Amino acid sequence: MTGISRSTHWLLVASGGVTVAVVVAFLVALGGDESGSKLAATDVRGVWSADGGGRLTVRADGSAELEQVLEPETGCGQAVDKVNLTYTGPARWVFDTYPDEPDGVRFDYIGAGTGKKCSVYLSIVGSAESGGAKGFLPHDPGPWYERDVQGS
């Protein structure tokens, strides 16, 4: 044997098991609700507009149209020699959450100038039922986007 008593051996095995159980419980609690976003398609469908011209048209079928949306990184969608670093064009959307931000949607598109897949997140705060929902793009410190409830 290894020089430790049988009772000490089992005490170490038991404490190791308890440690593993505590770590697993912590990680499960840290993961939170795995059921996904609490938002529904009716909460995000419609036209989201920002002061300054940005516009996101979100359709129930998962398609979207982005207009004058600041790109998440240089050269993501347009050719790198372009001065204008905004994207206008088609996209697909899914429920997704940007790290450390409220629930929202992710827009994916292929940059025309680079062929690179790009993603833009819209984090949504407020209540969609009360018409007070607003959104922001975490990578863009600028405008808030407001949904046109008449256009939904």
NUGUTOR-894630 format. One record per atom (N, C-alpha, C): residue in one letter; residue number from 1; atom name; x negated, z negated, y. Coordinates in pm, 1 decimal. Each point is the difference from the previous one (the first is absolute). Layout:
NUGUTOR-894630
{r 'a', NUM, 'CA', {X, Z, Y}},
...
end
This chain:
NUGUTOR-894630
{r 'm', 1, 'N', {-82.9, 0.0, -117.7}},
{r 'm', 1, 'CA', {82.9, 0.0, 117.7}},
{r 'm', 1, 'C', {-88.0, 0.0, 125.0}},
{r 't', 2, 'N', {56.2, -7.1, 116.6}},
{r 't', 2, 'CA', {-75.6, 12.7, 124.3}},
{r 't', 2, 'C', {-44.8, -131.7, 58.7}},
{r 'g', 3, 'N', {30.2, -108.7, -59.9}},
{r 'g', 3, 'CA', {-42.6, -128.8, 51.3}},
{r 'g', 3, 'C', {106.7, -69.9, 82.3}},
{r 'i', 4, 'N', {117.4, 59.5, 17.2}},
{r 'i', 4, 'CA', {107.8, -68.5, 70.7}},
{r 'i', 4, 'C', {105.1, -40.3, -101.8}},
{r 's', 5, 'N', {69.4, -107.2, 29.7}},
{r 's', 5, 'CA', {100.1, -48.3, -94.8}},
{r 's', 5, 'C', {119.0, 96.0, -5.4}},
{r 'r', 6, 'N', {72.2, -11.0, -111.6}},
{r 'r', 6, 'CA', {117.2, 85.7, -20.6}},
{r 'r', 6, 'C', {103.5, -24.4, 110.8}},
{r 's', 7, 'N', {20.1, -123.3, 39.5}},
{r 's', 7, 'CA', {99.6, -29.8, 104.3}},
{r 's', 7, 'C', {-43.3, 57.8, 135.3}},
{r 't', 8, 'N', {-128.9, -6.1, 31.0}},
{r 't', 8, 'CA', {-49.1, 60.9, 124.6}},
{r 't', 8, 'C', {17.7, 151.2, -3.9}},
{r 'h', 9, 'N', {-25.9, 59.6, -113.7}},
{r 'h', 9, 'CA', {18.2, 144.5, -17.0}},
{r 'h', 9, 'C', {145.1, 38.9, 29.4}},
{r 'w', 10, 'N', {95.5, -70.7, -58.0}},
{r 'w', 10, 'CA', {141.1, 33.6, 20.6}},
{r 'w', 10, 'C', {44.4, -31.8, 142.3}},
{r 'l', 11, 'N', {-56.7, -100.9, 60.4}},
{r 'l', 11, 'CA', {30.8, -30.7, 139.6}},
{r 'l', 11, 'C', {-45.5, 114.3, 90.7}},
{r 'l', 12, 'N', {-118.4, 54.5, -25.9}},
{r 'l', 12, 'CA', {-49.1, 114.4, 78.4}},
{r 'l', 12, 'C', {87.1, 123.2, -21.2}},
{r 'v', 13, 'N', {41.7, 25.9, -123.8}},
{r 'v', 13, 'CA', {87.1, 114.7, -29.2}},
{r 'v', 13, 'C', {133.3, -16.7, 72.8}},
{r 'a', 14, 'N', {57.9, -120.0, -5.3}},
{r 'a', 14, 'CA', {128.6, -25.5, 65.5}},
{r 'a', 14, 'C', {-10.7, 14.1, 151.8}},
{r 's', 15, 'N', {-105.1, -54.5, 58.7}},
{r 's', 15, 'CA', {-15.1, 11.3, 146.0}},
{r 's', 15, 'C', {-24.1, 144.9, 41.5}},
{r 'g', 16, 'N', {-69.3, 75.7, -84.2}},
{r 'g', 16, 'CA', {-16.3, 143.6, 28.1}},
{r 'g', 16, 'C', {133.1, 72.2, -3.4}},
{r 'g', 17, 'N', {84.2, -34.6, -95.7}},
{r 'g', 17, 'CA', {133.6, 61.2, -8.5}},
{r 'g', 17, 'C', {86.2, -33.5, 119.9}},
{r 'v', 18, 'N', {-5.7, -126.4, 42.8}},
{r 'v', 18, 'CA', {76.1, -41.0, 118.3}},
{r 'v', 18, 'C', {-50.9, 75.5, 123.3}},
{r 't', 19, 'N', {-129.7, 14.3, 12.8}},
{r 't', 19, 'CA', {-57.3, 72.5, 114.2}},
{r 't', 19, 'C', {47.6, 144.9, 2.3}},
{r 'v', 20, 'N', {-0.5, 64.4, -116.3}},
{r 'v', 20, 'CA', {47.2, 138.2, -7.5}},
{r 'v', 20, 'C', {147.9, 7.2, 38.6}},
{r 'a', 21, 'N', {81.9, -92.4, -48.4}},
{r 'a', 21, 'CA', {142.7, -0.6, 32.2}},
{r 'a', 21, 'C', {23.3, -18.3, 149.3}},
{r 'v', 22, 'N', {-77.3, -88.6, 63.9}},
{r 'v', 22, 'CA', {14.5, -22.9, 143.8}},
{r 'v', 22, 'C', {-39.9, 124.9, 78.0}},
{r 'v', 23, 'N', {-108.0, 64.4, -37.9}},
{r 'v', 23, 'CA', {-44.4, 121.8, 68.8}},
{r 'v', 23, 'C', {104.6, 110.4, -14.9}},
{r 'v', 24, 'N', {53.7, 18.1, -120.1}},
{r 'v', 24, 'CA', {102.5, 102.9, -22.0}},
{r 'v', 24, 'C', {124.0, -30.1, 83.2}},
{r 'a', 25, 'N', {44.6, -124.4, 2.9}},
{r 'a', 25, 'CA', {117.2, -37.8, 80.2}},
{r 'a', 25, 'C', {-24.2, 26.9, 148.2}},
{r 'f', 26, 'N', {-120.4, -31.9, 46.4}},
{r 'f', 26, 'CA', {-34.3, 25.5, 140.4}},
{r 'f', 26, 'C', {4.9, 149.1, 31.4}},
{r 'l', 27, 'N', {-57.1, 82.2, -87.9}},
{r 'l', 27, 'CA', {-1.9, 144.7, 24.1}},
{r 'l', 27, 'C', {140.4, 58.5, -3.6}},
{r 'v', 28, 'N', {86.1, -48.7, -88.5}},
{r 'v', 28, 'CA', {138.6, 47.6, -5.1}},
{r 'v', 28, 'C', {71.9, -38.1, 128.2}},
{r 'a', 29, 'N', {-18.0, -123.4, 46.1}},
{r 'a', 29, 'CA', {63.7, -43.7, 124.1}},
{r 'a', 29, 'C', {-53.8, 77.3, 119.6}},
{r 'l', 30, 'N', {-127.8, 29.2, -0.4}},
{r 'l', 30, 'CA', {-61.9, 75.6, 109.1}},
{r 'l', 30, 'C', {53.7, 141.8, 5.2}},
{r 'g', 31, 'N', {29.4, 57.8, -116.1}},
{r 'g', 31, 'CA', {54.2, 135.4, -6.4}},
{r 'g', 31, 'C', {138.7, 10.5, 57.7}},
{r 'g', 32, 'N', {72.3, -110.4, 5.7}},
{r 'g', 32, 'CA', {132.9, 0.0, 59.2}},
{r 'g', 32, 'C', {99.3, 76.8, -83.4}},
{r 'd', 33, 'N', {101.1, 50.8, 66.1}},
{r 'd', 33, 'CA', {108.1, 72.5, -64.2}},
{r 'd', 33, 'C', {-47.2, 140.0, -36.8}},
{r 'e', 34, 'N', {-7.9, 29.0, -128.0}},
{r 'e', 34, 'CA', {-48.9, 129.8, -44.9}},
{r 'e', 34, 'C', {110.8, 105.2, -7.4}},
{r 's', 35, 'N', {121.4, -34.6, 42.7}},
{r 's', 35, 'CA', {110.2, 94.6, -10.3}},
{r 's', 35, 'C', {-9.9, 110.2, 104.4}},
{r 'g', 36, 'N', {-97.1, -6.0, 88.1}},
{r 'g', 36, 'CA', {-18.2, 105.0, 99.0}},
{r 'g', 36, 'C', {59.4, -38.5, 134.7}},
{r 's', 37, 'N', {16.2, 98.5, 82.2}},
{r 's', 37, 'CA', {48.9, -20.5, 134.6}},
{r 's', 37, 'C', {143.8, -49.8, -0.5}},
{r 'k', 38, 'N', {32.3, -82.6, 98.5}},
{r 'k', 38, 'CA', {137.3, -46.1, 16.6}},
{r 'k', 38, 'C', {80.7, 100.7, 80.5}},
{r 'l', 39, 'N', {-64.4, 105.5, 43.2}},
{r 'l', 39, 'CA', {67.3, 103.6, 77.0}},
{r 'l', 39, 'C', {71.7, 96.7, -93.9}},
{r 'a', 40, 'N', {104.6, 61.1, 49.2}},
{r 'a', 40, 'CA', {71.3, 104.6, -72.6}},
{r 'a', 40, 'C', {-13.6, 129.7, 78.9}},
{r 'a', 41, 'N', {30.1, 110.6, -65.4}},
{r 'a', 41, 'CA', {-9.9, 130.3, 67.0}},
{r 'a', 41, 'C', {86.4, 3.3, 125.6}},
{r 't', 42, 'N', {113.4, -68.0, -2.2}},
{r 't', 42, 'CA', {86.9, -0.8, 118.5}},
{r 't', 42, 'C', {-64.2, -73.7, 117.3}},
{r 'd', 43, 'N', {-96.7, -88.5, -28.9}},
{r 'd', 43, 'CA', {-69.2, -72.6, 106.4}},
{r 'd', 43, 'C', {-103.8, 85.2, 71.7}},
{r 'v', 44, 'N', {-47.8, 103.1, -65.4}},
{r 'v', 44, 'CA', {-109.3, 78.7, 58.5}},
{r 'v', 44, 'C', {40.6, 143.8, 30.9}},
{r 'r', 45, 'N', {105.8, 47.8, -61.1}},
{r 'r', 45, 'CA', {43.6, 138.7, 20.1}},
{r 'r', 45, 'C', {42.1, 20.0, 145.2}},
{r 'g', 46, 'N', {-38.6, 112.9, 56.2}},
{r 'g', 46, 'CA', {36.0, 32.4, 137.5}},
{r 'g', 46, 'C', {-120.5, 44.0, 79.7}},
{r 'v', 47, 'N', {15.6, -1.3, 129.7}},
{r 'v', 47, 'CA', {-105.5, 44.0, 90.7}},
{r 'v', 47, 'C', {-55.7, -122.5, 72.2}},
{r 'w', 48, 'N', {-130.9, -19.3, -11.5}},
{r 'w', 48, 'CA', {-70.4, -107.8, 67.2}},
{r 'w', 48, 'C', {-80.6, 62.1, 113.2}},
{r 's', 49, 'N', {23.8, -44.1, 121.9}},
{r 's', 49, 'CA', {-69.0, 58.0, 116.1}},
{r 's', 49, 'C', {-77.6, -107.5, 74.6}},
{r 'a', 50, 'N', {-110.3, 43.4, 59.4}},
{r 'a', 50, 'CA', {-82.8, -90.3, 80.4}},
{r 'a', 50, 'C', {-14.9, 57.0, 139.4}},
{r 'd', 51, 'N', {-15.0, -90.8, 96.2}},
{r 'd', 51, 'CA', {-32.9, 45.3, 135.2}},
{r 'd', 51, 'C', {-132.3, 73.4, -8.4}},
{r 'g', 52, 'N', {-10.2, 111.0, 65.6}},
{r 'g', 52, 'CA', {-123.7, 77.2, -3.5}},
{r 'g', 52, 'C', {7.9, 117.4, -95.5}},
{r 'g', 53, 'N', {113.4, 16.3, -68.7}},
{r 'g', 53, 'CA', {19.2, 121.9, -77.4}},
{r 'g', 53, 'C', {-8.8, -8.8, -150.3}},
{r 'g', 54, 'N', {-50.2, -106.9, -57.7}},
{r 'g', 54, 'CA', {-6.1, -7.9, -145.4}},
{r 'g', 54, 'C', {139.7, -3.3, -60.6}},
{r 'r', 55, 'N', {14.8, 66.6, -114.5}},
{r 'r', 55, 'CA', {132.4, 7.4, -62.9}},
{r 'r', 55, 'C', {-17.3, 12.1, -151.0}},
{r 'l', 56, 'N', {80.5, -76.3, -73.6}},
{r 'l', 56, 'CA', {-1.2, 1.7, -145.9}},
{r 'l', 56, 'C', {142.5, 26.2, -46.8}},
{r 't', 57, 'N', {20.9, 109.3, -70.6}},
{r 't', 57, 'CA', {131.0, 29.7, -55.7}},
{r 't', 57, 'C', {-6.2, -30.8, -149.0}},
{r 'v', 58, 'N', {78.6, -99.0, -42.8}},
{r 'v', 58, 'CA', {-2.7, -48.9, -138.0}},
{r 'v', 58, 'C', {129.8, 41.5, -68.5}},
{r 'r', 59, 'N', {-11.4, 75.0, -109.9}},
{r 'r', 59, 'CA', {117.9, 47.9, -72.9}},
{r 'r', 59, 'C', {15.0, -76.3, -132.2}},
{r 'a', 60, 'N', {123.1, -9.8, -48.0}},
{r 'a', 60, 'CA', {29.7, -75.1, -122.3}},
{r 'a', 60, 'C', {-67.8, 58.7, -123.6}},
{r 'd', 61, 'N', {-31.8, 129.1, 0.8}},
{r 'd', 61, 'CA', {-59.0, 64.8, -118.3}},
{r 'd', 61, 'C', {-150.7, -23.0, -13.4}},
{r 'g', 62, 'N', {-58.2, -81.3, 88.4}},
{r 'g', 62, 'CA', {-143.6, -29.1, -6.6}},
{r 'g', 62, 'C', {-84.7, 91.6, 86.8}},
{r 's', 63, 'N', {62.3, 94.5, 66.4}},
{r 's', 63, 'CA', {-75.8, 87.7, 89.3}},
{r 's', 63, 'C', {3.9, -57.0, 141.6}},
{r 'a', 64, 'N', {-93.5, 42.5, 80.6}},
{r 'a', 64, 'CA', {-7.8, -47.4, 138.2}},
{r 'a', 64, 'C', {-66.1, 106.5, 85.7}},
{r 'e', 65, 'N', {16.6, -14.5, 128.4}},
{r 'e', 65, 'CA', {-64.6, 86.6, 97.7}},
{r 'e', 65, 'C', {-65.9, -92.1, 102.6}},
{r 'l', 66, 'N', {-129.7, 16.9, 20.2}},
{r 'l', 66, 'CA', {-72.6, -80.2, 97.4}},
{r 'l', 66, 'C', {-31.4, 87.2, 120.9}},
{r 'e', 67, 'N', {16.5, -55.7, 118.3}},
{r 'e', 67, 'CA', {-30.4, 73.6, 122.6}},
{r 'e', 67, 'C', {-85.7, -86.3, 90.9}},
{r 'q', 68, 'N', {-114.6, 52.8, 39.3}},
{r 'q', 68, 'CA', {-92.7, -65.5, 92.1}},
{r 'q', 68, 'C', {-33.4, -142.6, -43.5}},
{r 'v', 69, 'N', {-32.6, -15.7, -128.2}},
{r 'v', 69, 'CA', {-36.5, -130.3, -54.0}},
{r 'v', 69, 'C', {-152.5, -9.5, -2.9}},
{r 'l', 70, 'N', {-52.7, -106.9, 58.6}},
{r 'l', 70, 'CA', {-144.0, -19.7, 1.5}},
{r 'l', 70, 'C', {-52.4, -5.7, -142.7}},
{r 'e', 71, 'N', {-102.7, 78.8, -28.1}},
{r 'e', 71, 'CA', {-57.1, 1.7, -135.0}},
{r 'e', 71, 'C', {-67.0, -133.6, -29.8}},
{r 'p', 72, 'N', {1.9, -39.9, -128.5}},
{r 'p', 72, 'CA', {-58.6, -129.0, -35.8}},
{r 'p', 72, 'C', {-152.0, -4.0, 9.3}},
{r 'e', 73, 'N', {-65.6, 116.0, -3.6}},
{r 'e', 73, 'CA', {-145.9, 4.7, 12.6}},
{r 'e', 73, 'C', {-41.4, 137.8, 49.5}},
{r 't', 74, 'N', {-115.1, 10.5, 59.0}},
{r 't', 74, 'CA', {-48.7, 127.6, 51.4}},
{r 't', 74, 'C', {-14.3, 100.8, -113.2}},
{r 'g', 75, 'N', {48.5, 119.7, 23.3}},
{r 'g', 75, 'CA', {-12.7, 106.7, -97.8}},
{r 'g', 75, 'C', {91.9, -12.5, -119.3}},
{r 'c', 76, 'N', {99.1, -85.2, 7.0}},
{r 'c', 76, 'CA', {88.3, -19.2, -114.4}},
{r 'c', 76, 'C', {89.3, 121.5, -21.6}},
{r 'g', 77, 'N', {64.4, 45.1, 104.9}},
{r 'g', 77, 'CA', {94.5, 109.1, -17.8}},
{r 'g', 77, 'C', {-42.0, 128.5, 67.5}},
{r 'q', 78, 'N', {-49.8, -8.8, 119.1}},
{r 'q', 78, 'CA', {-39.4, 118.4, 74.5}},
{r 'q', 78, 'C', {-149.2, 26.0, -22.8}},
{r 'a', 79, 'N', {-42.0, 117.7, 33.0}},
{r 'a', 79, 'CA', {-142.2, 32.5, -10.1}},
{r 'a', 79, 'C', {-79.0, -95.9, 90.1}},
{r 'v', 80, 'N', {-119.0, -39.4, -42.0}},
{r 'v', 80, 'CA', {-76.2, -100.6, 73.4}},
{r 'v', 80, 'C', {-40.1, 44.8, 139.5}},
{r 'd', 81, 'N', {1.1, 129.8, 27.2}},
{r 'd', 81, 'CA', {-37.3, 45.2, 133.7}},
{r 'd', 81, 'C', {118.6, -2.4, 96.2}},
{r 'k', 82, 'N', {118.3, -36.9, -48.3}},
{r 'k', 82, 'CA', {117.7, -8.5, 86.9}},
{r 'k', 82, 'C', {-11.1, -121.4, 90.0}},
{r 'v', 83, 'N', {42.4, 16.4, 124.1}},
{r 'v', 83, 'CA', {0.2, -111.2, 93.8}},
{r 'v', 83, 'C', {123.9, -86.2, -21.9}},
{r 'n', 84, 'N', {111.3, 63.4, -30.6}},
{r 'n', 84, 'CA', {126.5, -69.1, -19.7}},
{r 'n', 84, 'C', {2.3, -63.7, -138.7}},
{r 'l', 85, 'N', {0.3, -130.7, -8.5}},
{r 'l', 85, 'CA', {-4.2, -68.7, -127.8}},
{r 'l', 85, 'C', {137.8, -51.1, -41.9}},
{r 't', 86, 'N', {101.9, 81.7, 21.3}},
{r 't', 86, 'CA', {133.7, -34.5, -46.4}},
{r 't', 86, 'C', {41.5, 98.7, -107.0}},
{r 'y', 87, 'N', {96.2, -41.6, -80.2}},
{r 'y', 87, 'CA', {51.4, 86.7, -105.7}},
{r 'y', 87, 'C', {145.2, 30.7, 27.9}},
{r 't', 88, 'N', {35.5, 126.3, -17.0}},
{r 't', 88, 'CA', {138.3, 45.5, 4.2}},
{r 't', 88, 'C', {19.9, 87.4, -121.9}},
{r 'g', 89, 'N', {98.6, -35.8, -82.1}},
{r 'g', 89, 'CA', {27.0, 79.2, -118.8}},
{r 'g', 89, 'C', {74.4, -79.1, -105.6}},
{r 'p', 90, 'N', {17.0, 61.4, -117.8}},
{r 'p', 90, 'CA', {76.1, -63.9, -107.0}},
{r 'p', 90, 'C', {-77.8, -112.1, -68.9}},
{r 'a', 91, 'N', {74.5, -90.8, -59.9}},
{r 'a', 91, 'CA', {-59.2, -111.0, -75.6}},
{r 'a', 91, 'C', {99.8, -44.3, -106.7}},
{r 'r', 92, 'N', {-46.4, -83.6, -89.6}},
{r 'r', 92, 'CA', {84.3, -67.2, -99.4}},
{r 'r', 92, 'C', {-9.2, -148.7, 30.1}},
{r 'w', 93, 'N', {107.2, -75.8, -25.3}},
{r 'w', 93, 'CA', {-6.0, -143.7, 26.0}},
{r 'w', 93, 'C', {42.6, -79.0, -123.4}},
{r 'v', 94, 'N', {-57.1, -120.8, -10.3}},
{r 'v', 94, 'CA', {34.7, -97.0, -104.1}},
{r 'v', 94, 'C', {-4.6, -138.6, 62.9}},
{r 'f', 95, 'N', {72.8, -94.8, -59.5}},
{r 'f', 95, 'CA', {-10.9, -137.7, 45.8}},
{r 'f', 95, 'C', {-138.9, -51.1, -34.4}},
{r 'd', 96, 'N', {-66.1, -59.4, 96.3}},
{r 'd', 96, 'CA', {-132.8, -54.9, -21.7}},
{r 'd', 96, 'C', {-28.1, -96.9, 114.7}},
{r 't', 97, 'N', {-92.5, -88.5, -21.4}},
{r 't', 97, 'CA', {-34.3, -99.0, 101.6}},
{r 't', 97, 'C', {-148.0, 8.7, 31.3}},
{r 'y', 98, 'N', {-31.4, 16.0, 126.0}},
{r 'y', 98, 'CA', {-138.3, -1.7, 45.9}},
{r 'y', 98, 'C', {-50.9, -143.1, -14.6}},
{r 'p', 99, 'N', {-125.2, -21.3, -40.5}},
{r 'p', 99, 'CA', {-50.0, -136.4, -20.4}},
{r 'p', 99, 'C', {24.2, -91.2, 120.7}},
{r 'd', 100, 'N', {53.3, -117.3, -28.1}},
{r 'd', 100, 'CA', {24.9, -104.4, 100.7}},
{r 'd', 100, 'C', {100.3, 41.5, 107.2}},
{r 'e', 101, 'N', {90.2, 91.0, -32.1}},
{r 'e', 101, 'CA', {101.8, 43.9, 95.0}},
{r 'e', 101, 'C', {137.9, -11.8, -64.8}},
{r 'p', 102, 'N', {107.2, 9.3, 79.8}},
{r 'p', 102, 'CA', {135.5, -5.2, -55.9}},
{r 'p', 102, 'C', {28.2, 121.2, -90.2}},
{r 'd', 103, 'N', {108.7, -10.3, -78.5}},
{r 'd', 103, 'CA', {42.1, 111.6, -85.0}},
{r 'd', 103, 'C', {18.6, 125.7, 83.9}},
{r 'g', 104, 'N', {-14.1, 114.0, -64.4}},
{r 'g', 104, 'CA', {17.9, 124.8, 71.7}},
{r 'g', 104, 'C', {-8.6, 118.8, -93.2}},
{r 'v', 105, 'N', {-38.3, 112.0, 56.5}},
{r 'v', 105, 'CA', {-13.9, 123.3, -77.3}},
{r 'v', 105, 'C', {-136.5, 61.7, 26.4}},
{r 'r', 106, 'N', {-43.7, 79.9, -97.5}},
{r 'r', 106, 'CA', {-126.0, 74.0, 12.9}},
{r 'r', 106, 'C', {34.0, 147.7, -0.5}},
{r 'f', 107, 'N', {-55.7, 71.4, 95.6}},
{r 'f', 107, 'CA', {15.9, 144.6, 7.4}},
{r 'f', 107, 'C', {-128.8, 63.8, -49.8}},
{r 'd', 108, 'N', {10.8, 90.7, -96.4}},
{r 'd', 108, 'CA', {-116.2, 71.9, -51.9}},
{r 'd', 108, 'C', {11.9, 146.9, 39.4}},
{r 'y', 109, 'N', {-110.1, 56.8, 43.0}},
{r 'y', 109, 'CA', {-2.8, 142.3, 33.5}},
{r 'y', 109, 'C', {-138.5, 54.8, -27.3}},
{r 'i', 110, 'N', {-8.4, 130.7, -11.5}},
{r 'i', 110, 'CA', {-128.0, 67.9, -19.6}},
{r 'i', 110, 'C', {-39.6, 61.6, 133.2}},
{r 'g', 111, 'N', {-116.8, -37.1, 48.0}},
{r 'g', 111, 'CA', {-47.2, 52.9, 127.6}},
{r 'g', 111, 'C', {-26.1, 149.4, -8.2}},
{r 'a', 112, 'N', {57.4, 73.4, 92.4}},
{r 'a', 112, 'CA', {-12.7, 146.2, -0.6}},
{r 'a', 112, 'C', {-144.4, 44.4, 20.1}},
{r 'g', 113, 'N', {-74.1, -69.9, 83.4}},
{r 'g', 113, 'CA', {-136.5, 41.6, 29.8}},
{r 'g', 113, 'C', {-102.5, -43.2, -102.9}},
{r 't', 114, 'N', {31.5, -106.6, -75.3}},
{r 't', 114, 'CA', {-99.1, -54.6, -92.5}},
{r 't', 114, 'C', {43.0, 4.6, -146.6}},
{r 'g', 115, 'N', {129.7, 10.3, -26.9}},
{r 'g', 115, 'CA', {50.2, -4.5, -136.8}},
{r 'g', 115, 'C', {-3.8, -139.9, -59.2}},
{r 'k', 116, 'N', {-30.3, -98.4, 82.7}},
{r 'k', 116, 'CA', {-12.1, -138.2, -43.7}},
{r 'k', 116, 'C', {136.6, -68.1, 1.6}},
{r 'k', 117, 'N', {27.4, -85.7, -101.5}},
{r 'k', 117, 'CA', {123.7, -78.0, -0.8}},
{r 'k', 117, 'C', {-13.5, -112.7, 100.8}},
{r 'c', 118, 'N', {98.0, -13.0, 85.4}},
{r 'c', 118, 'CA', {-0.5, -103.2, 102.6}},
{r 'c', 118, 'C', {125.9, -84.1, -13.0}},
{r 's', 119, 'N', {-8.2, -124.3, 41.6}},
{r 's', 119, 'CA', {115.1, -90.0, -5.2}},
{r 's', 119, 'C', {14.6, -71.7, 132.9}},
{r 'v', 120, 'N', {124.4, -10.7, 44.4}},
{r 'v', 120, 'CA', {35.5, -72.7, 120.3}},
{r 'v', 120, 'C', {107.2, -100.5, -40.4}},
{r 'y', 121, 'N', {-14.5, -124.4, 43.0}},
{r 'y', 121, 'CA', {95.8, -105.3, -32.2}},
{r 'y', 121, 'C', {87.6, -30.3, 120.4}},
{r 'l', 122, 'N', {128.1, -25.7, -26.7}},
{r 'l', 122, 'CA', {92.8, -50.3, 100.8}},
{r 'l', 122, 'C', {43.3, -138.1, -47.6}},
{r 's', 123, 'N', {-45.0, -103.9, 68.4}},
{r 's', 123, 'CA', {41.2, -136.9, -31.9}},
{r 's', 123, 'C', {124.6, -31.0, 81.2}},
{r 'i', 124, 'N', {99.9, -58.8, -65.2}},
{r 'i', 124, 'CA', {130.5, -20.1, 63.7}},
{r 'i', 124, 'C', {26.2, -148.6, 17.6}},
{r 'v', 125, 'N', {38.4, -37.9, 120.0}},
{r 'v', 125, 'CA', {35.8, -137.9, 31.1}},
{r 'v', 125, 'C', {140.9, -2.6, 57.8}},
{r 'g', 126, 'N', {65.5, -112.6, -12.0}},
{r 'g', 126, 'CA', {136.5, -12.7, 50.7}},
{r 'g', 126, 'C', {101.0, 34.8, -105.9}},
{r 's', 127, 'N', {124.7, -7.1, 37.0}},
{r 's', 127, 'CA', {110.0, 21.6, -92.7}},
{r 's', 127, 'C', {59.1, 138.9, 15.3}},
{r 'a', 128, 'N', {5.5, 72.8, -109.6}},
{r 'a', 128, 'CA', {60.7, 133.3, 3.2}},
{r 'a', 128, 'C', {150.5, -10.1, 19.8}},
{r 'e', 129, 'N', {64.6, -105.3, -55.2}},
{r 'e', 129, 'CA', {145.3, -14.6, 11.7}},
{r 'e', 129, 'C', {43.5, -18.8, 144.6}},
{r 's', 130, 'N', {-79.3, -73.7, 76.3}},
{r 's', 130, 'CA', {37.3, -27.1, 138.2}},
{r 's', 130, 'C', {-42.7, 111.7, 94.2}},
{r 'g', 131, 'N', {-67.3, 99.9, -52.0}},
{r 'g', 131, 'CA', {-47.7, 108.7, 84.6}},
{r 'g', 131, 'C', {-124.7, -37.4, 77.3}},
{r 'g', 132, 'N', {-57.6, -117.5, -29.5}},
{r 'g', 132, 'CA', {-116.2, -47.0, 73.2}},
{r 'g', 132, 'C', {-131.9, 29.2, -68.4}},
{r 'a', 133, 'N', {0.4, 85.4, -101.1}},
{r 'a', 133, 'CA', {-124.6, 30.1, -70.7}},
{r 'a', 133, 'C', {-89.9, 87.7, 86.1}},
{r 'k', 134, 'N', {-127.7, -35.9, 1.6}},
{r 'k', 134, 'CA', {-101.6, 78.8, 68.6}},
{r 'k', 134, 'C', {-114.0, 18.1, -97.7}},
{r 'g', 135, 'N', {-81.2, 100.3, 26.0}},
{r 'g', 135, 'CA', {-114.1, 23.8, -86.1}},
{r 'g', 135, 'C', {-125.2, 27.1, 80.7}},
{r 'f', 136, 'N', {-112.9, -19.2, -66.8}},
{r 'f', 136, 'CA', {-127.6, 30.2, 64.0}},
{r 'f', 136, 'C', {-94.4, 55.4, -104.5}},
{r 'l', 137, 'N', {-97.6, 75.9, 45.4}},
{r 'l', 137, 'CA', {-103.3, 55.1, -86.8}},
{r 'l', 137, 'C', {-120.3, -93.1, 9.4}},
{r 'p', 138, 'N', {-35.8, -71.4, -107.0}},
{r 'p', 138, 'CA', {-109.8, -96.5, 9.4}},
{r 'p', 138, 'C', {-131.8, 58.2, 51.2}},
{r 'h', 139, 'N', {-24.0, 128.0, -21.8}},
{r 'h', 139, 'CA', {-126.0, 58.7, 46.0}},
{r 'h', 139, 'C', {6.4, 44.0, 145.8}},
{r 'd', 140, 'N', {118.7, -6.7, 61.3}},
{r 'd', 140, 'CA', {20.0, 46.2, 137.1}},
{r 'd', 140, 'C', {43.7, -118.1, 86.6}},
{r 'p', 141, 'N', {-84.0, -49.9, 88.9}},
{r 'p', 141, 'CA', {36.8, -115.5, 81.1}},
{r 'p', 141, 'C', {104.1, 32.0, 106.5}},
{r 'g', 142, 'N', {41.1, 123.1, 6.5}},
{r 'g', 142, 'CA', {89.9, 44.6, 105.8}},
{r 'g', 142, 'C', {145.8, -33.0, -21.3}},
{r 'p', 143, 'N', {81.8, 100.3, -6.5}},
{r 'p', 143, 'CA', {144.3, -18.2, 17.1}},
{r 'p', 143, 'C', {72.5, -59.6, -120.1}},
{r 'w', 144, 'N', {116.0, -57.7, 31.4}},
{r 'w', 144, 'CA', {96.0, -41.6, -101.9}},
{r 'w', 144, 'C', {94.6, 116.3, -25.3}},
{r 'y', 145, 'N', {41.6, 15.3, -123.5}},
{r 'y', 145, 'CA', {96.4, 102.3, -38.0}},
{r 'y', 145, 'C', {136.5, -65.2, -17.3}},
{r 'e', 146, 'N', {103.0, 60.7, 58.0}},
{r 'e', 146, 'CA', {135.7, -49.8, -13.9}},
{r 'e', 146, 'C', {83.6, 104.6, -70.9}},
{r 'r', 147, 'N', {87.3, -47.7, -89.9}},
{r 'r', 147, 'CA', {83.7, 91.2, -77.6}},
{r 'r', 147, 'C', {126.6, 31.3, 77.2}},
{r 'd', 148, 'N', {33.4, 127.3, 3.1}},
{r 'd', 148, 'CA', {123.4, 47.3, 60.6}},
{r 'd', 148, 'C', {110.0, -17.9, -103.6}},
{r 'v', 149, 'N', {82.0, -105.7, 15.4}},
{r 'v', 149, 'CA', {102.1, -29.3, -99.2}},
{r 'v', 149, 'C', {110.5, 104.8, -1.7}},
{r 'q', 150, 'N', {19.9, 71.7, 108.8}},
{r 'q', 150, 'CA', {99.3, 106.9, 1.0}},
{r 'q', 150, 'C', {-47.7, 117.6, -85.8}},
{r 'g', 151, 'N', {-130.9, 21.5, -4.5}},
{r 'g', 151, 'CA', {-54.9, 114.0, -72.0}},
{r 'g', 151, 'C', {-23.8, -27.7, -146.8}},
{r 's', 152, 'N', {35.4, -120.5, -48.7}},
{r 's', 152, 'CA', {-27.3, -34.4, -140.4}},
{r 's', 152, 'C', {104.0, 55.7, -93.1}},
end
